[in-house]
Amino acid sequence: NSLRLSLVLNYKRKMDYLDYFNDDERAPFRPDRRVVMDRSNPLNDFDEINFRDRFRMYKATAADIISLLETRLSSDSFRGMPIPPSLQVLITLRFLACGTFHRETGDLCGVSEPTVCKIVHKVCKAICELKDDYIKFPDAAGQANYKVEFFEYGNFPGVIGCIDGCHIPIKCPSTADSEEYRNRKNWFSINVQSVCTPTMQFSNIVARWKGATHDSRIFQNSCLYAQFEGGQHSGIILGDSGYAQTNFLFTPYLHAVTPEQQRYNQAHIRTRGTVERMFGVWKSRFQCLRNTLRFEPRRCCIVIIATAVLHNYLKQHGCPDPQMEHRDEPDLPMVEPDNDRYGLVCRDAFAWRHFSQ
């Protein structure tokens, strides 16, 4: 037994020595490299009809958006697996159009779920940088044109925009103020204030207020309100009864009695319906706005602004509106805010002057 044990020990010593001796000849250890998947390109993989169904726009329009953004994007931040700017834009457009989970979006283009998340926020921030180029409140010449177009549509004079609030659902924030995001319909949201043009484009958007915030408060704390108060705009905007009646924001009569008040309300409802139709087109084109945005509130606001910029871009470049898949339930305004006497007098005088005959 002792002989056998000594032979075994000698054998192990020799093997240890041989391992040490041959160590320099071994291939250096490297961890398994990640296999790079062949990423698909939706511009090549889908025909025009299937592409439009998935991205809510034509191929040529998507290519134009890629050209617009690719100088703002780079592929060097994804380490050994660079993703070209064109694919980054398409991944983001796919998410915005469908609102699917990042895993499903990644499976379509052959990238991982965390990478999709990074790309979406990166591209949305790049789109938001174009906000001032595509979302503009009209200047004096534009306001004159808007007055004509709104009057031709709804027979309401002097209108340069229609204002309303829209709640975009988000997940419950993991912050101490989370309950402030719960709106009066009992779900969490960002309350987005928007002003629309006669062609159902955004001329102004504010996307930073919590869901429990009243529409009137958002407007009174906006730059647009200060501009109107300062006399920078020559026209009026129309809002629902959730806003306070002023000399530049006109609301409907809750109880129209006289014939001119009834005609005023009819024209007001028809004209202000433009902003509600804009919301319908906007949400139908970007289904992520109907689903729950599962980001922190700050990032949700970036996504919302990015979709508004893209909405205007597509409208300005002749992209047809998507088919309305379903209409949102009518959002009845909150309790009418306290109107000062001056605002009510302005509305009565306006109704008598323009709708008495």
Backbone torsions as a table, in degrees:
resi	resn	phi	psi	omega
1	ASN	NA	-40.9	179.5
2	SER	-65.3	-35.6	177.9
3	LEU	-65.7	-44.2	179.4
4	ARG	-61.6	-41.2	-179.7
5	LEU	-64.2	-39.8	-179.9
6	SER	-66.7	-37.5	177.9
7	LEU	-63.8	-41.0	179.8
8	VAL	-64.5	-43.4	-179.3
9	LEU	-64.2	-41.5	178.4
10	ASN	-62.5	-38.6	179.9
11	TYR	-63.9	-43.1	-179.5
12	LYS	-66.4	-37.9	178.5
13	ARG	-62.8	-40.9	179.7
14	LYS	-65.1	-40.7	-179.6
15	MET	-66.9	-40.2	176.3
16	ASP	-62.4	-39.5	179.7
17	TYR	-65.7	-44.7	179.7
18	LEU	-62.9	-39.9	176.7
19	ASP	-59.8	-44.7	-179.5
20	TYR	-66.9	-40.0	-178.0
21	PHE	-64.4	-40.5	-176.5
22	ASN	-90.8	7.8	-174.7
23	ASP	-64.5	-35.8	-179.3
24	ASP	-68.0	-22.5	-178.3
25	GLU	-87.6	-9.1	-178.6
26	ARG	-75.5	152.7	173.6
27	ALA	-70.1	134.5	179.7
28	PRO	-59.3	145.0	-178.6
29	PHE	-74.0	130.5	175.0
30	ARG	-132.9	138.4	176.0
31	PRO	-65.6	155.2	-179.9
32	ASP	-58.2	127.0	177.6
33	ARG	-76.5	145.9	177.4
34	ARG	-72.4	131.4	179.8
35	VAL	-77.8	123.9	-179.2
36	VAL	-78.7	121.9	179.4
37	MET	-77.7	150.9	173.0
38	ASP	-72.7	113.8	-178.1
39	ARG	-85.2	135.3	179.5
40	SER	-82.9	157.3	176.2
41	ASN	-117.8	108.0	-176.6
42	PRO	-57.5	-27.9	178.1
43	LEU	-63.3	-29.5	179.1
44	ASN	-95.5	-28.1	-172.0
45	ASP	-82.0	-24.0	-175.1
46	PHE	-116.4	144.7	171.4
47	ASP	-77.1	179.1	-173.3
48	GLU	-60.7	-42.7	-176.2
49	ILE	-67.9	-48.4	-179.3
50	ASN	-65.8	-34.8	177.5
51	PHE	-65.3	-43.0	-178.8
52	ARG	-66.0	-35.0	177.9
53	ASP	-65.3	-32.7	-175.5
54	ARG	-91.8	-27.4	-175.0
55	PHE	-118.2	-2.7	177.0
56	ARG	60.0	29.2	176.9
57	MET	-161.5	167.4	178.9
58	TYR	-78.8	160.5	177.8
59	LYS	-60.4	-43.5	-178.1
60	ALA	-62.1	-37.8	178.9
61	THR	-67.0	-42.2	177.5
62	ALA	-61.7	-39.8	178.4
63	ALA	-64.0	-37.4	177.2
64	ASP	-64.7	-40.3	178.9
65	ILE	-65.6	-38.3	176.8
66	ILE	-60.7	-45.5	179.3
67	SER	-62.7	-34.7	-179.3
68	LEU	-69.5	-31.8	-171.9
69	LEU	-104.8	-18.2	-168.9
70	GLU	-65.4	-25.9	177.0
71	THR	-71.7	-21.0	178.6
72	ARG	-89.4	-8.2	-176.5
73	LEU	-115.2	156.8	175.3
74	SER	-142.4	160.1	-178.3
75	SER	-109.9	11.5	-174.6
76	ASP	-87.9	0.6	-177.7
77	SER	-94.7	5.3	-178.6
78	PHE	-110.7	30.5	173.3
79	ARG	54.7	-124.7	-173.3
80	GLY	-81.4	2.1	-177.3
81	MET	-126.0	69.8	-176.9
82	PRO	-61.9	138.3	178.9
83	ILE	-114.2	120.6	-176.2
84	PRO	-63.6	149.8	179.8
85	PRO	-55.1	-34.5	-179.4
86	SER	-61.5	-41.4	179.8
87	LEU	-73.1	-33.7	176.1
88	GLN	-60.2	-43.5	179.8
89	VAL	-65.6	-43.4	-179.0
90	LEU	-65.2	-38.5	177.1
91	ILE	-61.4	-43.0	-179.8
92	THR	-67.5	-43.7	179.3
93	LEU	-62.1	-36.1	178.1
94	ARG	-64.4	-44.9	179.2
95	PHE	-64.1	-46.1	-178.7
96	LEU	-63.4	-37.2	-176.6
97	ALA	-74.3	-33.0	-172.6
98	CYS	-113.0	-25.1	-179.0
99	GLY	65.8	25.3	-179.2
100	THR	-77.4	169.4	175.8
101	PHE	-66.0	153.4	-177.8
102	HIS	-61.1	-30.9	-179.9
103	ARG	-63.8	-42.9	179.6
104	GLU	-66.9	-39.5	176.9
105	THR	-64.4	-40.3	178.4
106	GLY	-65.9	-38.9	178.4
107	ASP	-62.3	-33.3	-179.3
108	LEU	-65.3	-37.1	-174.2
109	CYS	-111.9	1.1	175.3
110	GLY	77.3	38.0	175.6
111	VAL	-128.8	164.3	-176.1
112	SER	-79.4	162.3	-179.6
113	GLU	-61.9	-46.8	177.9
114	PRO	-61.5	-34.4	179.4
115	THR	-66.6	-39.7	177.0
116	VAL	-59.5	-42.5	-179.9
117	CYS	-60.6	-45.1	179.2
118	LYS	-63.9	-41.1	-177.0
119	ILE	-66.0	-44.4	-177.8
120	VAL	-57.6	-46.2	-178.5
121	HIS	-71.1	-35.2	179.1
122	LYS	-65.7	-46.7	-178.3
123	VAL	-70.3	-39.4	178.8
124	CYS	-62.1	-38.2	176.7
125	LYS	-64.8	-38.2	177.6
126	ALA	-65.2	-38.3	178.1
127	ILE	-66.8	-40.4	-180.0
128	CYS	-61.6	-27.3	178.1
129	GLU	-66.2	-15.3	178.8
130	LEU	-94.4	6.0	-173.9
131	LYS	-55.4	-46.9	-176.5
132	ASP	-67.9	-18.2	178.5
133	ASP	-83.4	-25.6	-172.1
134	TYR	-120.3	-15.5	176.2
135	ILE	-119.4	101.8	-175.3
136	LYS	-132.4	136.6	171.0
137	PHE	-78.3	139.4	-171.5
138	PRO	-64.9	146.7	171.8
139	ASP	-81.2	-169.6	-174.8
140	ALA	-59.8	-44.0	179.9
141	ALA	-66.8	-40.7	178.7
142	GLY	-65.9	-36.7	178.6
143	GLN	-64.9	-37.8	177.5
144	ALA	-63.1	-40.6	178.5
145	ASN	-67.6	-40.6	-179.8
146	TYR	-63.1	-38.1	178.9
147	LYS	-59.6	-42.5	179.7
148	VAL	-66.3	-46.3	-176.1
149	GLU	-66.9	-43.4	177.8
150	PHE	-64.4	-39.2	-179.9
151	PHE	-66.8	-40.1	178.5
152	GLU	-63.7	-30.4	-178.3
153	TYR	-83.5	-48.8	-171.4
154	GLY	-119.4	-1.5	177.7
155	ASN	65.3	30.7	176.8
156	PHE	-115.6	117.6	-172.3
157	PRO	-79.1	151.9	170.4
158	GLY	77.6	10.8	-173.9
159	VAL	-85.6	131.0	175.5
160	ILE	-117.5	3.5	177.4
161	GLY	176.1	157.5	175.6
162	CYS	-122.3	134.1	-172.4
163	ILE	-115.6	146.2	175.3
164	ASP	-164.2	163.5	175.1
165	GLY	-105.4	150.5	-178.4
166	CYS	-139.8	129.5	-178.9
167	HIS	-93.7	123.4	176.8
168	ILE	-104.8	120.4	-175.8
169	PRO	-68.6	138.8	175.9
170	ILE	-132.6	165.1	175.2
171	LYS	-74.5	160.0	-179.5
172	CYS	-63.0	119.3	-179.4
173	PRO	-65.5	147.2	179.3
174	SER	-93.4	52.2	-179.2
175	THR	-129.7	167.3	-176.5
176	ALA	-66.7	-24.3	-178.2
177	ASP	-97.2	23.1	-173.5
178	SER	-58.9	-36.3	-177.5
179	GLU	-66.8	-19.2	177.5
180	GLU	-72.3	-13.6	176.5
181	TYR	-89.3	-7.4	179.7
182	ARG	-79.7	119.9	-177.5
183	ASN	-86.1	-178.7	-174.4
184	ARG	-72.6	-8.2	173.1
185	LYS	-92.2	3.6	172.1
186	ASN	77.6	25.1	170.2
187	TRP	-131.2	162.0	-172.3
188	PHE	-84.5	138.7	-174.9
189	SER	-159.1	166.4	165.3
190	ILE	-104.0	127.9	178.7
191	ASN	-89.4	111.9	-173.6
192	VAL	-102.2	121.5	175.2
193	GLN	-92.7	131.8	-178.8
194	SER	-138.5	145.9	171.8
195	VAL	-119.2	134.8	-174.1
196	CYS	-113.5	160.1	176.1
197	THR	-95.9	173.1	176.5
198	PRO	-62.3	-22.0	-179.8
199	THR	-97.2	18.2	177.4
200	MET	60.9	46.0	170.6
201	GLN	-113.7	159.4	176.3
202	PHE	-77.8	125.2	169.9
203	SER	-103.8	-12.5	177.2
204	ASN	-162.5	140.9	177.5
205	ILE	-147.6	138.3	175.0
206	VAL	-127.8	115.7	-177.2
207	ALA	-129.3	76.3	179.3
208	ARG	-151.1	1.8	-174.5
209	TRP	-100.1	147.2	-178.6
210	LYS	-72.9	156.9	-172.5
211	GLY	-61.1	-26.0	-178.5
212	ALA	-81.4	-3.8	-176.6
213	THR	-77.1	137.4	-179.5
214	HIS	-73.1	142.7	179.5
215	ASP	-55.3	-42.9	-177.1
216	SER	-63.9	-36.7	179.0
217	ARG	-66.8	-39.6	178.7
218	ILE	-59.8	-45.9	-177.9
219	PHE	-65.7	-43.1	-177.3
220	GLN	-67.2	-18.5	177.8
221	ASN	-103.4	12.8	-177.8
222	SER	-96.7	159.4	175.3
223	CYS	-64.4	-33.9	-178.8
224	LEU	-62.1	-41.3	178.1
225	TYR	-60.5	-44.3	179.6
226	ALA	-63.6	-36.7	178.2
227	GLN	-65.5	-42.1	177.8
228	PHE	-65.8	-42.5	178.5
229	GLU	-63.0	-31.8	178.8
230	GLY	-82.3	1.5	177.8
231	GLY	74.8	25.1	-177.7
232	GLN	-81.7	-12.3	-177.9
233	HIS	-125.2	137.6	-179.4
234	SER	-106.0	80.4	-179.7
235	GLY	171.9	-177.6	-179.6
236	ILE	-125.9	161.4	173.0
237	ILE	-121.5	153.3	-177.7
238	LEU	-108.3	135.1	176.3
239	GLY	-137.1	166.9	178.3
240	ASP	-80.7	-176.7	-174.4
241	SER	-73.1	-0.1	173.3
242	GLY	-76.4	-11.7	177.7
243	TYR	-100.1	157.0	176.4
244	ALA	-81.1	133.4	176.7
245	GLN	-69.0	128.3	177.5
246	THR	-131.5	-170.2	176.7
247	ASN	-83.6	-2.4	177.7
248	PHE	-129.2	-13.1	173.5
249	LEU	-118.3	118.8	-174.9
250	PHE	-108.6	131.1	-179.1
251	THR	-113.0	162.8	179.7
252	PRO	-77.4	161.6	171.9
253	TYR	-75.9	131.1	175.3
254	LEU	-71.9	-29.9	179.3
255	HIS	-136.3	84.4	-180.0
256	ALA	-73.5	124.6	-175.5
257	VAL	-110.5	-54.4	-175.4
258	THR	-79.8	160.6	178.9
259	PRO	-58.8	-39.9	-179.3
260	GLU	-67.7	-33.7	176.6
261	GLN	-67.5	-37.5	178.2
262	GLN	-67.0	-42.8	177.3
263	ARG	-66.4	-37.2	175.7
264	TYR	-58.5	-47.9	-178.4
265	ASN	-63.0	-41.2	-179.5
266	GLN	-61.1	-47.0	179.5
267	ALA	-67.0	-37.4	-179.9
268	HIS	-63.8	-47.8	-178.0
269	ILE	-62.6	-43.5	-178.8
270	ARG	-65.6	-44.7	-176.8
271	THR	-69.4	-45.3	-177.3
272	ARG	-69.3	-17.9	176.9
273	GLY	-61.2	-15.2	178.8
274	THR	-59.3	-41.9	-177.1
275	VAL	-69.8	-34.1	178.3
276	GLU	-69.4	-37.5	176.4
277	ARG	-68.0	-35.9	177.1
278	MET	-61.4	-43.0	177.7
279	PHE	-60.1	-40.4	-179.7
280	GLY	-63.2	-43.9	177.7
281	VAL	-65.5	-43.3	-179.1
282	TRP	-58.5	-47.1	-178.5
283	LYS	-73.7	-30.4	177.6
284	SER	-70.9	-34.3	178.4
285	ARG	-74.9	-36.9	-177.8
286	PHE	-119.5	90.0	-175.2
287	GLN	-66.2	-16.8	176.7
288	CYS	-61.0	-22.7	-179.7
289	LEU	-77.7	-21.6	176.2
290	ARG	-84.9	-34.4	177.1
291	ASN	-80.4	172.2	179.5
292	THR	-81.1	122.7	175.1
293	LEU	-75.4	119.8	-172.7
294	ARG	-101.4	51.9	175.5
295	PHE	-123.4	172.4	171.2
296	GLU	-66.9	154.3	-174.1
297	PRO	-53.3	-39.6	-178.7
298	ARG	-61.6	-42.0	179.0
299	ARG	-72.0	-31.8	175.4
300	CYS	-60.7	-40.8	180.0
301	CYS	-64.1	-36.6	177.5
302	ILE	-64.0	-43.8	178.6
303	VAL	-62.3	-42.0	-178.5
304	ILE	-62.6	-46.6	179.6
305	ILE	-63.1	-40.4	-179.5
306	ALA	-61.2	-40.8	178.9
307	THR	-67.3	-34.3	177.6
308	ALA	-66.4	-40.5	177.1
309	VAL	-62.6	-45.5	179.7
310	LEU	-65.1	-37.3	177.9
311	HIS	-58.3	-48.9	178.9
312	ASN	-64.0	-40.0	179.6
313	TYR	-60.2	-44.9	-178.3
314	LEU	-67.8	-38.7	177.4
315	LYS	-64.5	-41.4	-177.7
316	GLN	-71.6	-20.8	-179.6
317	HIS	-105.3	18.4	170.2
318	GLY	76.1	16.5	177.6
319	CYS	-73.2	125.4	-177.0
320	PRO	-64.6	149.9	178.8
321	ASP	-67.7	142.9	177.1
322	PRO	-69.5	158.5	176.4
323	GLN	-67.2	134.6	179.9
324	MET	-69.8	112.0	-176.0
325	GLU	-75.6	-40.1	174.3
326	HIS	-162.5	150.9	-178.3
327	ARG	-93.7	142.8	175.6
328	ASP	-71.7	153.7	174.9
329	GLU	-63.8	140.5	179.2
330	PRO	-58.8	130.4	-177.7
331	ASP	-91.9	100.1	179.6
332	LEU	-68.2	135.5	-178.0
333	PRO	-66.0	157.5	176.0
334	MET	-67.4	179.0	179.6
335	VAL	-55.7	135.4	-177.1
336	GLU	-57.9	128.4	178.9
337	PRO	-70.1	165.1	178.7
338	ASP	-66.6	121.0	177.1
339	ASN	-96.9	133.6	176.2
340	ASP	-75.6	159.8	-175.2
341	ARG	-61.4	-34.9	-178.2
342	TYR	-63.1	-42.2	179.5
343	GLY	-63.8	-40.8	179.0
344	LEU	-66.7	-37.6	176.8
345	VAL	-64.3	-40.7	178.0
346	CYS	-60.4	-42.1	-179.6
347	ARG	-67.0	-42.7	179.4
348	ASP	-62.6	-42.9	179.9
349	ALA	-65.7	-39.6	179.8
350	PHE	-64.8	-44.7	-179.9
351	ALA	-64.3	-41.5	-179.7
352	TRP	-67.3	-38.1	-176.2
353	ARG	-72.7	-36.8	-171.6
354	HIS	-107.3	-17.2	-174.4
355	PHE	-126.7	16.6	-179.4
356	SER	-76.6	-18.3	178.8
357	GLN	-127.3	NA	NA
